[in-house]
Amino acid sequence: MEEHSKSPLLERSGAVPEAGDDAPVAAHYGDPTREQRALARGAGVVDLSHRSVVTVTGPDRLSWLTTLSSQQIAGLAPGESTELLLLDISGRIEHDAAVVDDGETVWLITENSHGAELAQWLDSMKFMLRVEITDRTADYAVLGSTAPLPAPADAELAVAWEDPWPKLGPGASSYAQVAEEEHPGVDWSWWLCVVPRTGLHGVVEQLEQAGWTLAGTMASEALRVAAWRPRLAREVDEKTIPHELDLIRTAVHLSKGCYKGQETVARVHNLGHPPRRLVFLHLDGSEHTLPAVGSDVLSAGPEATAQDLAQERPVGKVTSVARHHEMGPIALALVKRKVDPAVQLVVRDGAAEEATFYAAAQEVIVRPDAGQAVGRPQGDFLRGQRR
């Protein structure tokens, strides 16, 4: 991890550092529930200065990124926000980036663990096109909020990206179980604002003087999970395809031209089903703890004993976990597509002999019959066909 990625806001009194991919910023500043409530009502700002910022300049930038990615951005207007994916040849997600163009530059915001690799890969794909790629993470920091940030008095606000989730974009398709107006993310509002790194502390101080609350990532993660919003650093592993996370709605244009991984995207959508599906979990809060990300998800009957659960084969993994200020402990998990949507699930945290078990009521996000848009049953495309 580069030194510049460690936030100066970690020096604040009460700041508790995050772990894992979010380690360079604070999980909270002493009162995570108050911080989450402030963020939910549009009066909180989250330090995401560890996120990576990559820029693309040049007259071919929009058309070039369109040819490489899952998204159609050739006609992206200045200030308009979207999301794009870069896939491998098998359609699995390699990069996911927030995208906004200011009229001269495309700004890509992604996870801190992906920025350098994203910039290097894009640079390798320039060929003879008129584009220039720069990793700007050392120069710019990111702040997150549920409402647009006011322009700071003494610092430039480079760009602001508004998350399109969960609105269906052009060429998109919903894989959700619920109707659009019933989607938990319908009221989700999320902004990423890019500011000069040298002015980060001053911008936050101005916001606090105006009545905003500095919140940690525990707050933003809880609201994200509640909105069913997948995240690259959490829900994506080496096998993930966009369909499994309902990312066809915001990050994929199904009618655009050829790009790497397009064949898998089209064939799973038209002929098959994704092998796994994202679910939302209401966790039993009686343990007063939360399971770790990566914990096993089990499909076990009501008569299963602790010994049975210790030996049970998992049907999925917890990808995100949070404590919501209203719903309590919640999580996102990827499970096998054929897991019964009505079955009570159990989360197993830890080694089988010493595991802690959490009852988990599942709420379907990606419906089990998603895909197969042209009505030709072919099974799970990525698993192959039976002979």
C-alpha positions in Angstrom: 0.0 0.0 0.0 1.4 3.4 -1.0 2.0 5.9 1.8 -0.2 8.6 0.2 -3.2 6.3 0.6 -3.2 6.6 4.4 -5.7 9.2 5.2 -4.7 12.2 7.4 -8.3 12.0 8.9 -7.2 8.9 10.8 -5.4 11.3 13.2 -8.8 12.5 14.3 -9.7 11.9 18.0 -11.8 8.7 18.2 -10.9 7.4 14.7 -10.8 3.6 14.5 -9.0 2.3 11.4 -10.8 0.0 9.0 -9.4 -3.5 8.1 -8.6 -5.1 4.9 -9.0 -3.2 1.6 -10.4 -0.2 3.5 -7.6 -0.1 6.0 -6.2 3.4 5.0 -9.4 5.1 6.3 -11.6 5.1 9.4 -14.3 2.6 10.2 -15.8 5.1 12.5 -15.0 8.1 14.6 -16.4 7.0 18.0 -20.1 6.8 17.3 -21.0 4.6 14.3 -24.7 4.8 14.8 -24.9 8.6 15.0 -22.6 8.8 12.0 -24.8 6.4 10.0 -28.0 8.3 10.8 -26.3 11.6 9.7 -25.2 10.0 6.5 -28.7 8.5 5.9 -30.4 11.9 6.2 -27.9 13.5 3.8 -25.8 15.3 6.4 -22.8 13.0 6.5 -19.5 12.7 4.5 -17.3 9.6 4.4 -13.6 9.6 3.9 -12.9 7.4 0.9 -9.5 8.9 0.1 -8.0 5.5 -0.3 -10.0 4.9 -3.5 -8.1 5.1 -6.8 -8.6 7.8 -9.4 -7.6 7.2 -13.0 -8.1 9.8 -15.8 -8.3 9.4 -19.6 -7.8 12.4 -21.8 -7.7 12.9 -25.6 -10.4 13.2 -28.3 -10.9 9.4 -28.6 -11.4 8.8 -24.9 -15.2 8.1 -24.9 -15.3 6.0 -28.1 -12.2 4.1 -27.0 -13.5 3.2 -23.5 -16.8 2.1 -25.2 -14.9 -0.5 -27.3 -13.1 -1.9 -24.3 -15.9 -2.0 -21.7 -19.4 -3.3 -21.1 -20.9 0.2 -21.2 -21.9 2.5 -24.0 -20.3 5.9 -23.1 -19.5 7.3 -26.6 -22.3 9.9 -26.2 -21.7 10.6 -22.5 -22.5 14.2 -21.8 -20.2 16.4 -19.6 -21.2 15.8 -15.9 -23.2 12.7 -16.7 -22.4 9.6 -14.6 -22.4 5.9 -15.4 -20.6 2.7 -14.5 -18.5 0.3 -16.6 -17.0 -3.1 -16.3 -13.9 -4.6 -17.8 -14.2 -8.3 -18.2 -12.0 -11.2 -19.1 -12.5 -13.4 -22.1 -14.9 -15.6 -20.1 -17.1 -12.7 -19.0 -15.8 -12.6 -15.5 -15.4 -9.1 -13.8 -11.8 -7.8 -13.6 -12.6 -4.1 -13.0 -15.6 -2.0 -12.1 -15.3 1.8 -12.3 -17.5 4.8 -11.6 -17.3 7.0 -14.7 -17.9 10.7 -15.2 -16.6 13.0 -18.0 -16.0 16.8 -17.5 -15.9 17.6 -21.2 -12.1 17.1 -21.5 -11.3 14.2 -19.2 -12.9 10.9 -18.2 -12.6 10.3 -14.5 -12.6 6.7 -13.4 -13.0 5.9 -9.7 -12.3 2.4 -8.4 -11.1 0.4 -5.4 -7.7 1.2 -4.1 -6.5 -2.3 -4.9 -7.4 -1.9 -8.6 -6.3 1.5 -9.6 -2.7 0.9 -10.6 -3.6 -2.3 -12.5 -6.5 -0.5 -14.2 -4.2 2.3 -15.4 -1.5 -0.1 -16.6 -4.0 -2.2 -18.5 -5.7 0.8 -20.2 -2.2 2.1 -21.1 -1.4 -1.2 -22.8 -4.5 -0.9 -24.9 -3.9 2.6 -26.4 -2.4 1.4 -29.7 -2.6 4.4 -32.1 -5.6 6.1 -30.5 -5.5 9.6 -29.2 -5.8 8.9 -25.5 -3.6 9.4 -22.4 -4.1 7.5 -19.2 -2.9 8.8 -15.8 -3.1 7.3 -12.3 -4.1 10.4 -10.3 -4.5 8.7 -6.9 -1.5 10.6 -5.5 -3.1 13.9 -6.4 -6.8 13.4 -5.8 -8.9 12.0 -2.9 -12.5 10.8 -2.9 -15.3 11.7 -0.5 -18.6 9.9 -0.3 -22.0 11.3 0.6 -25.7 10.6 0.1 -26.3 14.2 -1.1 -24.2 16.5 -3.4 -21.4 18.2 -1.5 -21.4 22.0 -1.6 -18.4 23.5 -3.5 -15.6 24.2 -1.1 -14.4 27.8 -0.6 -10.7 27.2 -0.9 -10.3 24.0 -2.9 -11.3 22.8 -6.3 -14.0 20.2 -6.6 -12.7 18.2 -9.6 -15.8 16.2 -10.4 -18.8 14.6 -8.7 -20.1 11.1 -9.7 -23.8 10.2 -8.9 -24.4 6.4 -8.6 -27.0 5.3 -11.2 -28.0 2.4 -8.9 -30.6 0.9 -9.2 -32.1 2.8 -12.1 -32.1 0.8 -15.3 -29.8 2.4 -17.9 -30.1 2.3 -21.7 -29.6 -1.3 -23.0 -30.0 -2.7 -19.4 -32.1 -5.4 -17.9 -33.2 -6.2 -14.3 -32.3 -9.5 -12.7 -34.1 -8.6 -9.5 -36.9 -10.5 -7.9 -38.8 -7.3 -7.0 -40.5 -4.7 -9.2 -38.5 -1.6 -9.8 -40.7 0.6 -7.6 -40.2 -2.0 -4.7 -36.4 -2.2 -5.0 -34.8 -1.3 -1.6 -32.4 0.9 -3.5 -35.0 3.1 -5.0 -34.2 5.8 -2.6 -30.5 5.1 -2.6 -28.5 8.3 -3.3 -24.7 8.1 -3.4 -22.2 10.6 -4.6 -18.4 10.3 -5.0 -16.7 13.7 -5.0 -13.1 14.1 -6.2 -11.0 16.8 -4.5 -7.3 17.6 -4.5 -5.6 15.4 -1.9 -3.8 18.4 -0.4 -7.1 20.1 0.3 -8.9 17.1 1.8 -8.6 18.1 5.5 -9.7 21.7 4.7 -12.8 20.5 2.7 -13.9 18.2 5.5 -13.4 21.0 8.1 -15.6 23.4 6.0 -18.3 20.8 5.8 -18.3 20.2 9.5 -18.5 23.9 10.1 -21.6 23.9 7.8 -23.2 21.1 10.0 -22.1 18.0 8.2 -20.9 14.9 10.2 -17.7 13.0 9.3 -18.7 9.4 9.1 -16.7 6.2 8.8 -17.0 3.4 6.3 -19.2 1.4 8.7 -21.9 3.9 8.0 -21.6 3.8 4.2 -21.3 0.1 4.1 -24.5 -0.4 6.1 -26.5 1.8 3.7 -24.9 0.1 0.7 -25.8 -3.4 1.8 -29.4 -2.2 2.7 -29.7 -0.9 -0.9 -28.5 -4.3 -2.4 -25.6 -2.4 -4.0 -22.7 -4.7 -5.0 -19.2 -3.5 -4.6 -16.0 -4.7 -6.5 -13.9 -5.2 -3.4 -16.7 -7.3 -1.7 -19.0 -9.1 -4.0 -16.6 -9.9 -6.8 -14.3 -12.9 -6.8 -12.4 -14.6 -9.6 -15.6 -16.3 -10.9 -18.1 -13.5 -10.8 -20.1 -12.5 -13.9 -22.3 -9.4 -14.0 -25.6 -11.3 -14.0 -25.0 -12.8 -10.6 -24.9 -9.3 -8.9 -27.7 -7.7 -11.0 -25.1 -5.4 -12.5 -26.8 -5.7 -15.9 -29.0 -2.9 -14.7 -26.3 -0.2 -14.3 -23.0 -1.4 -15.8 -23.8 -3.4 -19.0 -25.3 -2.3 -22.3 -26.7 -5.4 -23.9 -27.0 -4.0 -27.4 -23.5 -2.3 -27.8 -20.7 -3.5 -30.0 -18.2 -6.2 -29.4 -15.9 -6.1 -26.3 -14.0 -8.7 -24.4 -16.4 -11.1 -22.5 -19.4 -10.0 -24.5 -20.1 -13.5 -25.8 -20.6 -14.8 -22.2 -22.7 -11.8 -21.2 -25.0 -12.3 -24.2 -25.3 -16.1 -24.0 -26.0 -16.2 -20.2 -28.6 -13.5 -20.7 -30.3 -15.0 -23.7 -29.8 -18.8 -23.3 -28.9 -19.7 -19.7 -28.8 -18.7 -16.1 -26.0 -17.3 -13.9 -24.5 -20.1 -11.7 -24.9 -18.0 -8.6 -27.2 -15.3 -7.3 -26.8 -12.5 -4.8 -29.0 -12.6 -1.7 -29.7 -10.2 1.1 -29.6 -11.7 4.6 -31.3 -10.6 7.8 -29.0 -12.0 10.5 -29.9 -13.2 14.0 -28.7 -10.5 16.3 -28.7 -12.5 19.5 -25.0 -13.2 19.3 -24.2 -9.5 19.6 -21.4 -10.1 17.0 -21.2 -10.1 13.2 -19.9 -13.0 11.1 -16.7 -12.3 9.1 -16.8 -11.6 5.4 -16.1 -15.0 3.7 -18.1 -17.0 6.2 -19.9 -20.1 4.8 -23.6 -19.9 4.0 -25.4 -23.2 4.7 -28.8 -24.5 3.6 -29.8 -26.7 6.5 -33.2 -27.9 7.8 -34.8 -26.8 11.1 -33.8 -30.1 12.7 -30.1 -29.6 12.1 -27.9 -29.8 15.2 -24.7 -27.9 15.8 -22.8 -31.0 14.9 -24.7 -31.3 11.6 -24.0 -27.6 10.8 -20.3 -28.1 11.5 -20.1 -30.7 8.8 -22.6 -29.2 6.4 -21.2 -28.3 2.9 -21.6 -24.6 2.1 -23.9 -23.3 -0.6 -22.4 -19.9 -0.7 -20.3 -17.2 1.0 -21.0 -14.0 2.9 -19.6 -11.1 0.8 -20.5 -8.1 2.9 -21.8 -7.6 6.5 -22.9 -4.6 8.4 -25.0 -3.4 11.3 -27.8 -1.1 10.1 -29.2 1.6 12.4 -32.8 0.3 11.8 -32.6 -3.3 10.6 -29.8 -4.5 12.8 -27.3 -7.0 11.4 -27.5 -7.5 7.7 -25.4 -9.1 5.0 -25.0 -9.8 1.3 -24.0 -13.3 0.1 -23.5 -15.2 -3.1 -25.2 -18.5 -3.1 -25.8 -21.3 -5.7 -28.6 -20.4 -8.1 -30.7 -23.5 -7.2 -30.7 -22.8 -3.4 -34.4 -22.8 -2.4 -35.5 -19.1 -2.0 -37.8 -20.1 0.8 -35.3 -22.0 2.9 -33.9 -20.7 6.1 -30.1 -20.2 5.8 -27.4 -20.4 8.4 -24.1 -18.5 8.4 -21.1 -20.5 9.8 -18.3 -18.3 11.0 -15.0 -19.9 11.8 -13.6 -23.4 11.7 -16.2 -26.2 11.9 -15.3 -27.3 15.4 -15.3 -23.8 16.9 -17.7 -22.1 14.6 -20.4 -19.5 15.6 -23.7 -20.0 13.8 -26.1 -17.2 12.8 -29.6 -17.9 11.6 -30.1 -15.9 8.3 -33.4 -15.2 6.6 -32.8 -14.7 2.9 -34.4 -12.1 0.8 -34.0 -12.8 -2.9 -32.1 -10.2 -4.9 -31.3 -12.0 -8.2 -34.2 -14.2 -9.0 -33.3 -17.9 -9.6 -34.8 -17.9 -13.1 -33.0 -14.7 -14.2 -31.6 -15.0 -17.7 -32.8 -17.1 -20.6 -34.3 -14.0 -22.2 -35.1 -15.7 -25.5 -36.7 -18.7 -23.8 -34.4 -21.5 -24.8 -33.5 -23.6 -21.8 -29.8 -24.3 -21.8 -28.9 -24.6 -18.1 -26.1 -22.7 -16.5 -23.9 -21.6 -19.4 -20.7 -21.4 -17.4 -21.1 -24.9 -16.1 -21.4 -26.4 -19.5 -24.2 -28.6 -21.0 -25.0 -32.2 -20.2 -24.2 -34.7 -22.9 
